[in-house]
Each structure stands twice: as C-alpha cells, then as structure tokens.
Amino acid sequence: MESLYVTEDEQIQMENLITKYTFTSGLVPPADLVFHTSEPAVVLLTGSAGNLGAQILASLLKDGRVLKIYALDRALDRSLADRHLDIFERRGLDTLLLGSPKLVFVEGRIQDKNLGLKPDVYIEMVNSVTLIMHNAWRLNFNMGIASFEPYILGTRHLIDLALSSPHPPLFLFTSSIATAQAWDPRCGPCPETILGDTRLAVGGYGQSKYVAEQILARSGLNVICFRLGQICGSLPTGAWATTNWVPIMVKTSITLGCLPLANGLVSWIDFKTVAQAMMDAAFAPLQGSHCLPNVLNLVHPRPVPWNFLMNCLRDVLFKERNGFKNLRLVEFPEWFKELQACGASGRYDKENLPGLKLLNFFRSLANSSAGPTNAEFAGTNFSIGKIQALSPAVHDARSISKENVEAWVDYWNTEVFHAARL
C-alpha cells in the first residue's frame, strides 16, 4: 500500500492529463445522442489475455445475448489464439469456448490511431459494436502516473471509436478503488459517483485510473466505471495469480513460520462474481430515459475478518504439509520485523522470501494493523447500494469461506510450488 499523501505535482499532472485527453481535437457527441441497450450485443473487449479479462471473455462466450466478440490485443511472438488457450488452461476455464464462431481475435494497439487496425476492420467495429469493455491496463503499483499515459491515450482512442458510431455503445471500464483510497472515512463510505478531488487517488496506478474516469465521465457516452477492489480466486479452481501480494505473503509466511494477524475486515471478491457483475450491468434495462450509474464500487457485500482468513490459511497449510509443524499466528508488526530480520540475514533469496520485493507495502499493512475491527483492513469502506441493485451476482455473493482458502492453496501448489509444495 502506498502513502495516502498525494503531492501537488501529482495533482497537477492529473489535471493536465484530464485536460489533454478531454479537449483534444476530435469528435463531440451530438446533443441528441441516444443510448440504448442492444441484444444481441456485439462486444469490443480489451485485455482479454489477462486474468480478469479471460474470465470476462469466458462469460461473454457463454452468454446467449452476445452475438460477436472482438478480442483486441497487441501482437506478440505468440498468436492471440495461443495466448488465450494458455490463460484459459491456467485458470481452469473451458478451452472449448475459444472455438466459438462468435469470437474474433484482432491484433492492434489501443495507443495507435484507429487502434492500429486496417481501415475496413476499424469501420466494421465502428458500425457494429454495441458494448465496449475496456480492461487493458498495466498492473504496477511502483510506476508514476506519467508511465500510464499510453493507457490513458488508449482510453481516448476507444472513446473516439464509440463517438464515431451511429449508435454509440455502452462503455464499461475496469477502474480501481485506488482512485479513492484517500477518501476521508469521517464522510462515511465512499459513494458510487465520480469524484472531483485529485487528492483522493493514490499512486500512479490509481491516479491514472482516476484520470480515465474523469475523461470518460466528460465524453458524453453512457459509461460505467467499475471501481474494483481486491479480486481473489473463484471456486472450484481457486485460480489466483501467484504474482499477487496475497500468495506472495503466504509463501513468505511459510519461510518465516508465521502468519500475520490484524484488526479489520476484507471485502475481497472473486473473479467469477466480478465478471458476472459486469454482465449484469451491461444488460440491465434502462428505466425510461435514465442512464446507468457512472460508477459502481465492486467490492464484496459481506466482508470477513482478516483474522478469520489467517486462521483458515493456517489450518489448510498445516493439513497440506502432512503434519509439519503448525504456523504461528503473530501480530502483523511482529511478522514484518521477522521478514526484515530474515532479509537482513542474507540467508534467503527472493524466491523463498518473495515478500522482500514488497517490503514497503507490507510495512504499510503492519502500520495499519491496529485499526478498527469493523472497517476495511488498511483500506476504505465503499458504498455498494447501486451495484447490489443492478447485479444479482453481487447481491447474492457468498462470504469467503474455508472452502475458498482450500481452493487457493491447491491452485498455488499447482502453479508454482512444484518443487517445494506449500
């Protein structure tokens, strides 16, 4: 977790980027622009070869309301088909879905004019796409906002495509709770609305998403920005990338021989629920002439205590390790001190002690660990009334249970701990 202090220079950078990509020469939505939901839908999806993007793609492919999907991604050494087959296999998704005739892989770059596409392909998309789902963004909390400008530019290019359409599509954007991480808790939970204060957005990643929210809100399009919290593995596979901070913390804890305790709740929500929530919102009927909400906070409606998850992890890891000594449960500051001490000893490399790569992040968690027991651990509470009203998937979401934790550990074992199982 980054510092919640936003510098004046960062605020100026955000304002300049908002102005640059809102008022550049280009299309202006006509005054009589009419929005409507459309079935069957033709979807332009970005970022479909990532963890969340693959889950969204699988949901789209299974949905009878979707006629066609343009899966847009940049060209690399491996083909888009091969890259999607790999991510579907790793996440336990049905690979047969990738043979659907409604799936069209499109190589391009959202940073390029007309998305780097041939004119005939671009015009085809302009005239046919009814739903844009923009999920392509670099997940890096160490980069400053300037490094994310290509993604902001790409967002503007997608807006231009939408505004070129004779029937402008609904635009869904995967934003982040980091756009409002510095929200003052004395004002109550952070609302599901566009916020007008650059001081709320934390870190380059969150600040870039904040900028994108502002540009989209001023585009004249019908937009929903989903402020995503921590996404965790879904049942039954438990698929959760081992590069995330939670599995990194777990592997580090095994080396340290202890797991960290802290006050507070966690509202982690799984990939399937997130993808289905976006589908629910995309096909929600508009009431009269009213548009959908500009912002939906997508966090779990039934958070669980952090310490409940630590106890579950201890029990599951003890079982998985075939009777090896139990992990201790210690307060987060003590856990962090042990991490520092082990790192200073030089006896461990970052493969066995990966928490060393996130030392500042874990220091922040340790400093926040004595907070209130009824609030989000080391975070902000977010209002979810609008998302619950729109999405049955969120409204009916089950709390994280020990079954989820067992699935996570099984998946992490399969993915990365082949030589030294958890």
N, C-alpha and C positions, 0 to 999 in steps of 0.2 A: 504494500500500500504506500502510495506516495504521500508527501506532505500535502496537507489541505490548503497550504498557502499558495495563492496564485499571484505571481509578480505583475507589476504594472506593464512590463514589456510583453508578457504573455497575453495580457488583456488587449493590448494594442494590436498584437499580431492577430488575435482572433477577430477583432473588429475590422481590421484591414482585409482579411480573407473573406469575411462575410460581404463586405462592400465589393470586393473584386469580383466575386463569383455570383453576386446578385445583380449587379448593374453593368456587367459586360454587355457589349452589343449582342443582340440576339433576339430571339422571339419573345413576344409579350403575349400573355394569354388574352384572348378576346373577352370583352365584357360579358358576352352571352354564352360563355363556355358552360357546357352542360356535362355533368358527370353521371354515370350510371354503372351499376354492376352489370356484368355480362356473363352469361352462360350460354354455350360452353366458353371457357376462358382460354385465351392464348397468352402464355406467360413468358416473359424475359427474366431469367434468373441469373444473377452473378454470384460467383463464389461457390459454385455447386460442387467443387472438388475438395472443399474443406469439411471439417467435422459437422458443423451445423448445416452447411449448405447441402451436404449429402443427405442429411435427414429431411431437409425441406424437399429436395428433389424426389426422394422416395415417397413422401406424402403426396406430392403433385402427381406422380406417375400412377398412384393407386386411386386417385380421385376421379370419379366419372364426370365431374363438372369441368375438367381440364381437357381441352381439345389438343393443344400443342404446347411444347415447352422448348424454348430456345435456351440452351445452357451455354452461356457465354463465358469463355475463359481465355487467358493468353496462351500462345503457342510455346511449348517447351520441347525438350528432346523426346519425351514420350507423348503419344497421342492422347487426346482428351478421353477417348474410349478406354484406353488402358489405365489412365489415372483414376477414372471413375470406378472402374472394376476393382482397382486396388483399394480405394477408400470404402467401397461397399463391402468388400470381403473383410476388411479390418474392423468395420463397425458392425458386422453381423447383419447387414441389410440384404434384402433379397436381390441377388445379382440378375435374376431373370427379368426384373423390371427394366434393366438397361437395354433390353431388346425391344422395348415398346416402340411401335411406329410413330408415336406422338413425340418422341424425344429427338431433338435435333441439336447436335453438338456444333457450336460455332466458335471458331478461333478469332479472337480480336483483342483489342486493348481499350478499356474504357477511358484511358488517358488520352487517346488519339481522337482526332476529329472524326465524327461519324463512327466512333467506336472501332476505328481501324478496319471497317468492313468494306467489301465491294459495294458499289452503289446500288446494285439490284437487290442485294441482301438487306442493306440498310432500309431501302424504300419498302421492301416487303414487311420488315418489322414495324416501321412507322405506320403502315396502313392496317396491320393485323393485331398488334399486341394490345391486350386489354388490361394486363396486370404486370407491373414491374416489381420484382422482389430483389432489392439491392443488398447483397450480403458480402460483397468483396471488400475486405479491409484488412490491413496488416495488424496482427495482434502482437504488439510490442509495447510494453509499458516503460521502456528505457529511452524511447525516442522522443525528441521535442516535436512541437506542433509543425514546424517547418518541414519535417521529414514526411508528414502526411499530406502535404499539398497535392501530390498526384492523385490521391484518393478523393480529395475534395473536388479537383478538376473533373475526375471521372463521374462524380455525382452530378455536376453541372451538365456534362455531356448527356447523361441519361435523362435529365430534365428537358434538355433540348429535344431529344427524341420524342419524349412524351408530348411536349407542346407542339410538335410538328404533326401530330396525329389528328385526323378528322374527328376522332372520338377519344380524347386524352385518357390514358389508362390510369387506374388507381396505382399509386406509388407506395410500396411498403419498404421501409428502411430499417435495418437492424442497427439500432443505436446502442447506447450503454448507460447504465446507472452512473458511470463515471462523469457524465455530463452534469450531474447534480450532486456529486459526492460531498461537496462542502455545504450542502443545504443546512440551514440552522434548525436543529431539532426543536427549538423553542417555538417554531412556527407550525409544529405538527408534522405529519408525514408529508413528504414531497409530493405535490399534486401531479396528476396526469395532464400536463399542459406544457406548452412551450414556455421556457423560462427566459427572462430578459436580462440576466446578470452573468457576465463572463467570469465573475469571481467564483461561481459555483462549480465550474468544470475543472477537474483535477487531472494533471499530467497531460503530455502531448496527445496520447490516445483519446482520452476523454474530451480534451479541448477540440480535437479535430472532429469528433462526433457532434459536439455542441455546434460547431460552425456549420456542419452539414444539416443539422436540424433547422438552424436559422434560415439557411438558403432554401431548403425545401418548404418551410412554412411561408416563405415570401414568393414562392414560384407561381402561385395561383392554381396549382394542381391539388387534387384530392390526395392527401398524404397521411400515412400513419407511420410515426417513428416509434419503434418498439425499444424501450429502454430495458435492455437485458441485464439481469444480474448474473450470478454465478450459475453456469449450466453444468449439470452432473450427468453421469451415465444413466441410461434408461434400462428398465427390466425388459426382457430377461437377460440381455447380453452384458449390461453394465459398462458398455463401451464409453471410456473416458480417457482422453489422450494423456499419456504419461508425462507429457511436457507441461501439463497444468500444475499449478502450485500445490494442489491438494495431494496428488500422488507423489510429488517431489517431497512434500512434508512427511508423508507416510514412509517412504523409503529412507529418508533421513532419520526418522524416529526409530526405525529398526536398528540402524547403526548405533544410535545413541542409547537404545534400550529403554526409551520412554516416549510417551505421547503427551502433548501439551493440553492443559485444562484452561478454560477461560469462561468468564461470565458472558451471557448474551445468547441470542438466537441466530440461526442461519436459515435463510429463505432460498436455498439452492433449489433449482427447478430443472427437470431432466429434459434431454434433447427432444424426445417424442412430444412432450407437452408443449414445448416452445414451438416446434414446427406445426403442431395441430392448432395452437392458438393463433398463429399467423394465418392458417387456412380459415379458421372460424371468422377472423376479422375480415379477410379478403372477400368472403362470400356472405357477410352479414347484410341483410336487406336495409337499405336506407329508408328512414322514416320521413316520408314526404320529400321536402326539398333539402333536408338537413344532411350535411356531410358527416362522415365518420370522424371520431376524435383525432386530432393531430398527433397526440401522444398517448401511448399505453405503457404503463410500467409493468414489465413482465417478470415478476418475482413470485415465489410460492405463497399461496394464500394461507398455508398452515405451517409456519416455520417450526423448527425443532431446536432444542437447546444444543449448543456446541458440545457440551459435555456428554450428552446422550450419544452423539456420533463418535466421540473419542472412546467411550466405553464399548460401543459396538465394534469399533475397529480393534480394540484390544482383544475382545473375545474372539473375533473372527481370525485375527492374526495368530493368536495362541492356538486355535484349532488347526489352522493351515500349517503351522510349523511343527505339527506332530509332537506336541508335548514339550517343545523347547520352552525355556523359562518365560514367564509372563512379562509383558511390558509394564513398566511402572507408569502411573499417571501422576504427572507433576504440574505445577503451575507454569503458565507459559513463560514468564521471565526466567524461571529455572531452566526450562527446556532450551531457551535461547542462549543462556550462559553456557550450557553444556555444548551447544553447537559451536559457539565461539571458541571454547576451550579445545574441542576436538580439531577445529580448523587450524588453530594456532599451533597445535602439537605437530602438525605436518605428517601425521600417521595415516591420514585418509586423503584419497583423491576425490575429485568432484563427481566421479561415477558412483562411489559408495556413500558420499555425503553431498548429494546434489543441492541441499539447502544452502550451501555456501554461495551458490550463484544468486540466491535471493536474500542475501543477508539483511539488506535494508528493509525489504518487505517484511521479513519475519521480526525484525526489531520493532517495526511499527505495530504489528499484531501483538507482540509482547507488551508494548506500552499501552495498548488499548484493552488488555485482557481483564482489567478490574472494573469495567464499565457496568451499566445497569443490566440486570438479568432479564428484563422484559423488553429489551431493544435489540436491534440487529448488532451482532458482534462486529466491532471495528468498522461499522458502516452506518448507513442512513436508512430510516424507515420510509417506505414508499407507499402511497395510496394505490389501491388496486380495484377500486369500485368499478371503473369503466371497463377494464379488461375482464373482470369477472362477469359483468353483464353481457359482454359481447361473446365470450368464449366459454362454452360448456367444458372444454378441456381444462381450463384453469379453474373454473368454479368447482369442478368435481375432483381436482387433483388430490391424490392421497399423500399424506405426510411421508417423508423419507423414513424407512424402517430398516431393521437389521437385514432384511432380505435384500434391499438395495446395496447395503455395505458389502454383503457377501458377494454380490454380482460384481461390484467394483474390484474387489480384491482378486476374484477369479480372472477378470479381464486383465488387470495389471500383471498378474502372473503369466498369462498367456503372451502378452505383448512384449514385455521387457525383461522379466525376471527368469529367463530360461535357465541360466547357469546357477543363479542363487535365488531360489524361489522365496517369496515373502514368508 
